[in-house]
């Protein structure tokens, strides 16, 4: 059993690592634009064929650049402008030039034709340079705002390849910088990069889904660690992971990135809810659970195949069949919840609060999404619902209902995991205390057995001493001596139940107490002197088993039939243990605080010896059975 738990624990860790790796891969793909974009900046180690001319106080002259670092060129202090020229060899469709200006002015020309200038009103000298005055510089700097930074973009003609590109950068006196090197790329290349980096509002939703997927994987790992985990939580992890992929695929950043070029995830719009539906159905206790699982799976497969067979570029609509599946699952859950017995008023109130919180969170998300397009929340959402349903697109309704169910499911799962974790820690604390008390009692029993053996060993000496006292005729002294010896012998258990000293002492301790209270005791303890089992494990198991049986009988009316029946024997390599006892009629386990800790300790010992703890509850009877495989110890 421990090996299985370890495997599941490793599975949970592997799930978290796999989900995290997939999320990182998707975000890395989102950060890469599929638009060709190239910086034409001149570097000492990578030259782009630029030639340089300087406009200084002494006139115009060629210049061989001196690089101060990988991007900055040293210019003379009297430099007024730098003209850089190169032949265009980059063949990029719908090419654009983009550059950033910082406290300078720029002019761009292609084969001598001026395409852009920051100084359209100024005349040029015989060398083609302009000479801006302070008024022009003030105008330029006002365009750059407080930080004096401007971004400029211009489209190149289709036949630009082979033409000579000239970029002239002008400096204001006292602010000598470096030449402006443009970027060349496809149309929207810079827009794509800025959208990917700056679209926090659109990336926030997909980031939330990624975090929820990691959260569900973490819940599964915690539950496995606590011994209560199952595979259903992984369905929620898959659900939020699919939501993350769907949101990333359909986002603006996804449109401009390489994600849409590498993946075809159109079918996600139709089937991303399937893991959520399966999780909800698997939580049901109704006999319709498995037929509903089969129906949801068949629907998901059909929708996936159908969407993949549609021509690329066709809009994906959520049809009425998807809404029907959602309504059927919701109705089945409601019916199952109404039929489920044993739910307390506190649990019902808690579920109501969870539902209200989920509705508020969904409304907040929908409000934020709609206000990003239109400020009229009610009107826009009403139109969206009506227009969608009029063309057979049920996505607005499905999105709203699924959002409420998703948030409520997350809240329930997380709260249940927290409660189970806290309960597990409390149980472990109680079990450790019980184990400590059991081991202390076991040590006291061993000490008592040692004392008993010592008394038996010294009995011969007592008899000889008593004979000598009586020979002297001192009867009063003899009476006192006999009383002292009898008091020591009273500490010895009154009955001998089997040849195994440990079992005999534990059984004697509890069964003698039961017999003293008028509880009918029956036992069959056919065991050898030694057993191939740790004394501590045997002590924990038997002490909790007999203590539970004794406490159950003590809670009954003394006039009722109270009994404890214990059977322990070897069958081959198996130690067979069974205990049957009476119990109060109609008593429910949840009515007693601390119930189940002894059974948990017994189950842990049984699993250690490759066995299970079988529990049978009847109106007036309770029994536990386990067969320890001793050869595995």
N, C-alpha and C positions, 0 to 999 in steps of 0.2 A: 504493500500500500504506500509506503514511503517512497518507493521508487516511482510509482505512478504519480504521486504528488510532485516529485522532483521533475518528472517529464512535463507535467502540465505547467509547472512554474517556468521551466525553460521555454515552453511554448508561448506562455504569456509574455516573457521577455523578448522572444523572437518576434511576436506580433508588434510590440511597441517599436522595436528597431525597424521592422519592415515598413510600418506606417510612417515613421519619421523619415526613413530613406525616400519613400515615394513622395512625401510632401516636399522634401528638399529638392528632389529632381524636378517636380512640377514648378516650384518657385524659380529654380535655375533656368528652366525653359522659358518661363514668363519674363525673365530678365534679359533674354536674348531676342532682339528684333530680327524679323525675317526680311527687313528692308536693307539693301546694300548701303553701307555708310562708311566713308573713308576720310580720315583726317589727312590733309595735305601739308601738315606742319613739317618744316625742314628741321632735321636733326643732324648732329655731327656723325652719328652712326647710320642714319637712314636718310639719304638725300632724295628729293623729289624733282630735281632738275631745275631749281629756281636760279635765276641770275638776278643780281642786285644792282640798283643805282641809288645814290644818296643825294638829297638836296640839302646842302649846307650853306653857311654864310658865304663860302667861297665859290658856290656854284654847284653844278651837277657833275658827279664823277662815279665811275664804276666802283664796286665794293666787293671785297672777298670776305665773307662773314667770319667772325671770330666768335666761337661758341663759349659762353661762360658756363653753361650746364646743358642738360639734354634738350632744353626747349628755348633758352634765352640767348639772344645774340647781343654782343657788345657793340654799341653805336657811339660815334663821336658826340661830344657834348653839344656841338653846334648843329646837330642833325635837325632838319625841319620836316623831312619826309623821306620815306623809303619806298622805292618802286621795285616790286618783284615780278618776274616774268617767267613763264614756262609754257611748253606745248602740252596740250591736253591729250592724254593717251587712254584715260579711263572710259570704257564703253559701258555706261550704266543707263538703262532705259529711264525715261522721264527724270533726267538728272536735275538736281538742284544744288546751288551753292548756299552754304550757311556759314555765318561767322558771328562772333561776339566782339563788340567794340567796348573798350574801356578807356575813357578819357582821351580818345583820339577820333579822327575822321577817316573815312574810307571811300575810295573810288575803285570801281571794277569795270574793266573793258575787255572785249573779246575781238581779236584781230583789229585793234584800233577803234572799235565802235564802243562808245561809252554805254554801259548797261546800268550802272548805278553810281550815284555820287551823293555825298553828304553836303556838297557845296554847289547847288545848281545855279546860283546867282552870280558866281564869281567868274571873272575872266581868267584866261590861262596865259602863261608866258610862252616864249618860243620853245621851251622844252616840255610843254604840256602840263606843268605844275600850276596849282592855284596857291594864293597866299592869303589865307583867312586871317582876319583881324580879330580883336577881342570881342566885338559884337557877334561875329559868327561863332566863335567858341562858346560864348554864353548861350546862344541858341542851341548848339549841339549838346551842351551839357544839360540843359533843361529837358531835352528829349530823353536823356538817360535816367531821369529821376534822381532821387537822393544818392544812390550808389553809382551814378554815372555809367551804368551798364546797359547796352542795347544789343538785342539779337535781331539779325537781319537775314532774310532768306529771299533768293531769287531763282527763277527757272532758267535753265540753259536751253538754247535751241537744239533741235534733234540732231543737227549735223555739226555739233561742237567738236567732235573728235578731230584732232589735227590742227585745231585753231590755237592761237597764242592767247593765253590768259594773262592779264596784267592786273595786279592789285597794288594800289598805292595807299600807304598809311601816312597820315599827317599828324604831327605832334604839336601841341601847344607849348610855348616856351616855358621851360621849367618842368615839363612832364614827358621826358623822353622814355618811351617804352620799347616795344618790340614789334616787328611787322605782324599784321593780322594774316594768318594762314587760314584759308577757308576749309570747310568740310564739303565733300561732294558725295551725294547719295541720291537714292530714289526719292520721289515725292513722298512726303509724310515720314521720312526717315527720322528727322528730329522730333516730329510730333509723336512718333511711336516711342522713342526713347523717353521723352518727357512724360508721356502717358503712363508708361510702365513704372517709372520712378515716382511720379507725383500723384498717381491715382489712388491715394490712401482710402478714399471713400469707397471705391469699388473693391479694393483689395481687402478691406476690413471684413467683409462678409465671408469671403473665402478663407481668410485667416481664422475667423471664428469657427468655421466648420472643421478646419484642420485641427484646431485645439480641441474641439469636441471629439474628433476621432481619436486623438491621443488620450483624452480623458477616459473614453470608453475602454480603450486598451489597458489603461492603468487600472480601471475598476476591475477588469477581468483578472489582471495580475494580482491585485490585492485580495480578491475573492479566492483565487487559487491558493494564495499564501495562507488564508484563513481556513482553507479546506471546504469552501462552499462554492467555488467557481464552476461555471458550466459554459458551454459554447454559445449559449444564447446571447450573451453580452457581445460576443464577436460580431453578431449580426448588426448590432447598433454601431459598432466601430466601422463596419463595412458601409452602412447607410450614410454616416457622416463623411466617410471618405469619398463616396460617390457624389455626395452633395458638393464637396470641395472641388472634385474634378469637374463637375458640371458648371459650377460657378466660375472656375478658372477658365474653362473652355469658352464660356459665353461672355466673359468680361471684355472690356475694352483693351486691357493689357494683353489678354489672350488673343484678341484679334490681330494685334500688331506684332505678337511674338511668334516664335517658331513652334509653339504648342499646337496650334491648329493645323500646322503643316505636318507635324509628326504623328498626331493622334486623330482618329475618327471616332468621336464620342457622341454622335447624334442620338443614338438610342438611349443615352442616359436621361434625356428629357422625359422618356416614357416609363422607364423601369427603375429609376433611382429609389422609388418608394418601396420596392419589393422587399429588401431586407428588413425595413421597419415593419411591414405587414407581417412577415414571417415571425419576427420577434414577438409581436403582439399576440399572434395566434398561438405560438408555442407557450405563452404564459397562461393560456386558457386551461381549464380542467374539464372542459366538456368533451364528449365523445366525438364532436365535430372537428376537433383540433386537426387531426391528420388529413381528413378530406379538404379542409380549408387550406392547409399547407400545400397540398397537391394542386389545388385550383390556383393559388397565387403563383406557384412556380410555373405552371403551364401558361398563365397569362404573361408572366415576365419573359418567358422564352418566345412566345408568339410575338410580343411587342418588339423584342430585340431583332428577331429575324425580319419582321415587317419593316422596321425603320431602316435596317441596313440594306434592304432591297430597294428603297426609294432612291430616286436620282439625287445626286449631290446638289445641294443648294436649295432643296425643297424645305420649307419651314416645317418644323416639327410641332405638331399640335397634340395636346392632351385630349384624347377623345372621351366620349361618355362611358366607354367600357372601363377606363381607369377610375373614373368617379364612382362607377358601380362597384368596383372591387373595394374601394375605400369605404363606401357606405356599408357593404356587406360585412367587412372586417369590423367596422365600428359597431354595427348592430350586434354582431356575435360577441364582441367584448362586453357590451352593455348587458346583454342577456346573461353572459357567464358571471359578470359581477353581481347582478341581482340575485342569481341563484346560489352564489357562494355563501356558505354559512360560516359562522364563527367570527365574522369581522366585527370588531368592537366599535363603539361610538367614536372613540378617539381616532381609530384608523379611518372611519368615514369622514370625520371632520378634516383630517390631514389630507385626504384625497381631494376634498372640496377646495381647500386652500391651494393645493398644487394646481388644480384646474384653473383657478382664478389667476394665479401667477403666470401660468402658461398662456392664457388668453391675453393678459396684459403685455407680455413679452412679444407675442405674435403681432398684436395691434401696433406696438411701438415699431417693430420692424417694417410692417406694411406701411405705416405712416411715413417713416423715413424714406422708404423706397419710392412712394408715390409723390411725396413733396419734392423729391429730386427732379420730378418731371412737371408737376403741377401743384400749386399751392392749395387747390380745392380738394381736400381729402375725400369728403363724402361724395361730391359729385364725380370726381375722377374714378373712385373705386366702383361707384354704381355703374358708370359708363363702361368701365373695364369688364365688370361682371356681365353686363347685358350684351355688349358687343362680342365678348368671347363666346357666350352661350349661343348667340344668334348664328355664329358660323361653325358651331360644333366644337369650339375650343374650351374645354373645362379647366384649363390651367389656373385661372384666378380662384375658382372654388376649391380645387384640389390643393393649391398652394396654401390657402387660408386654413383649411381643415388639417392638412398635414403639419402645418406649422404648430398649431395648438397641440396636436397629438405628440409631435416630436419633443416640444419643450416639456410637456407633462411627463413623457417617458424618461427624459433625461433627469428631471427633478426626482422622480420616483426611484430610478435606478441608483442615482448618487446617494440619495437619502437612505435607501435600504442598505447600500454598501457601507455607509458611515455607521448606521445602527448595528449592522452585523459585525463590523470591525470592533466597535466599542463593546458589544456583547461578548465577542470572542476574547477580548482582553480581560474583561471582568471574569469570564468563565475560567480563563487560564490562571488568573490570580487565585480564584477559589480552589481550583484543582491543585495548584501548587501548595496551598495551605492544607488541603485535605491530604495530599501526599505526605507533607511534612508530619501531620498528625498521625497518619497511618504508620509511617516509618518509626516515629517515636513510640507508638503503641507496640509495634513489632519488637523494638529493642527492649521495651519493658517486659514483654512476654518472654523474650529470650533470657533476660536477667532472671525472671521468675522461674524459668525452667532450670537455669543453672542453680538457683537456690533450692529448687525441689530435688535436683540430683544430689546436691550437697546434704540436704536433710536425709535423703534415703541412704546416702553413704554413711552419715553419722548416726543413723538409727541404732546400729549395733552398739555403738558406744553409749547411747542414751539408755539402752536396755541394761547394759552392764552397770552403769552408774546407778540406775534405779534399783537394781538388785542389791547393790552394796548398801544403799540407804535403808532399804527395807530390812536388810540383815541386822542393821544397828537398831531397828525398832522405831526409827524416827518417821512416823507416818505423816506428820504435818509437813515436814520437809519433802517427803515423797509426793504429797498432794500438790505442793507448789511446783515441783519439778515437772510433774505430768501436765499441769496447766500451761506452763511455758512452752513445752513441746507441742501441745495441742494447738496453741495459738499460732505457732510457726507453720504447722501442717494445714491450718485453715486457708493459707494463701495458695495452696495447690488446687488447680481446677478439680471439680468434683467428679467429672466423668472423663473417660478416655474414649475418643471417637475413632481414631485410626492410628496406624503406626508412624505416620509422618508427623514429626513433632510440631512443625510450623502450622500445618492445617489443623492439627488437634488443638493447639493453643488458641488459634483464631476462632475456630468453630466453638470451642468450649467457652470462650469469652462471651460470644453473642448468644449462643443457644442456651447457655445456663441462665443468662439474664432473661431470655424469653420464657424459659420454663418457670422461673421464679415469679413471673407476672401472670401465670396461668395460661400462657400460649402453648398450644399443642405443637410439639416438636417431633419431627420424623427425619431421620438422616440415614444415608447409606454412603459412607466414606470408605471406600475400598482402595487404599493407596499404599504404595511401598514406603519405606523409610526415606528414600531420596527420590526427587523428581528433577528432570533435566529442564528446569525453569528457574529463573532468578528469584530469590526469596522476596526481593522488593516488589517485583511484578505480581507474584502470587499473593503477597500481603495486600497490595493495593486493590486487586480484583476482589478477593474474598471479603475484605473488610467493608468495601463499598457495597457489595452485593448483600451481605448479611445485615449491614446497617440499614440499607433501604428497606429490606424485608421487615426488620424489627420495628422501624419507625412507622411503616404502613400498618402493622398490627396494633401498635400503640395508639394510633389515631382512631381505632375502632372502639365501639362500646364493649366493655368487658363481658357483657352477656352474650355477645355475638360469637360465632364460631371463628376463632382466631387460630391460625396455624402457619407453620413454616416447614417446608419439606426441601431437603437438600440432598442432591445426589452427585458424587464425584467418583469417577473410576477411570481406569486406563483401558483403551481399546486400540491395541497395536501401539503406534507412535502418537496417538491422540489422547489428550487429557480431556475427558468429557465432563462438563460442569453444567448443572441445572439447578435452579432454585425457584420454587413455587411458593407463593404466600398469599394470604387473604389481604384484602384492602377495602377501604370504605366504598360502599356502593355509590356509583354516580360521581365520584370525585374526578375532576378534570386536572391534568398536570399544570395548566396555567394558573390554577387557583392557589398554588403554593409557591412562595418565593424561594428561589434557589433550587427549584426542581430541575433535575437533569444533569447536575454536575457529577454525581456518582456514576450515572450511566455513561457520561462522556469519558470519565477516567477508565471505566471498565472497557469501553469500546476501543480506547487507545491501546490498552494492554492486549486485547484480542487481536487487533490489527498487527501488533508487533509479532504475534505468533501465527500470522497468516490465517486468521480466523475472523469470523463476523460475530457480532452480538445480536442474537435474535430475541426480540421483545414481543411479548403477547399480552395484550390488555383485554380483560373481560370485565363485566360489571362488578364482580366480587372477587376477581382473581387476577394475579399478576405473576408473570414468569419470565425468566431470562435464561438463555441457553447459549453455550459457546463450546467449541471443540478446538483446543490448542494443538497445533502441530509442533510437537516438541523436537522432532529431528531437525528442524530448520534453525533451532536455537544454537 
